[in-house]
Amino acid sequence: MYAYEDEDKYAIERLTGVNLQSDHINPFYDAVIAEIDDIDICSYGTSAIRLSDKSSLVTKFGVEFNISEGYWTYKGNESIINELKVYEDGLTESDLVQKGVSLVRYAYDLFNASKMVR
């Protein structure tokens, strides 16, 4: 079921119906994955889900992104999450997909930078 609340708040949830054996993914997550086009960062296979659960944009480096009430949310490595919050405040993109691409790429850069420090 896909629902559109208003121009800024999309509520895209999950499949409903009798036969729920197909993979499904929030189309915004799918668009971000396609735009990034790097399986070392994220892929359809790690983010698509079966049954009636909600999909998430799951990265290969342990940060999970979701859209809630028209805004990106994220969870995972606390230091990356804290930096993402600061970074997101400075973003001027209004397009949800482009904002997601920026956030995922920035989180990946933070992850790589933290590996080099070790």
Number of C-alpha atoms within 10 A of each C-alpha: 10 13 10 11 12 10 7 13 15 18 17 21 18 18 23 12 8 7 8 13 11 10 14 20 23 22 13 18 26 20 18 22 24 15 13 17 12 10 14 10 17 26 21 20 11 14 23 20 20 15 16 15 14 17 24 20 26 24 22 15 15 15 20 19 21 20 22 13 14 17 13 15 16 21 14 13 14 10 11 20 18 12 13 18 13 10 14 16 8 8 11 8 12 9 9 20 19 15 18 27 18 18 21 25 15 17 24 21 13 16 17 12 11 12 9 7 6 5
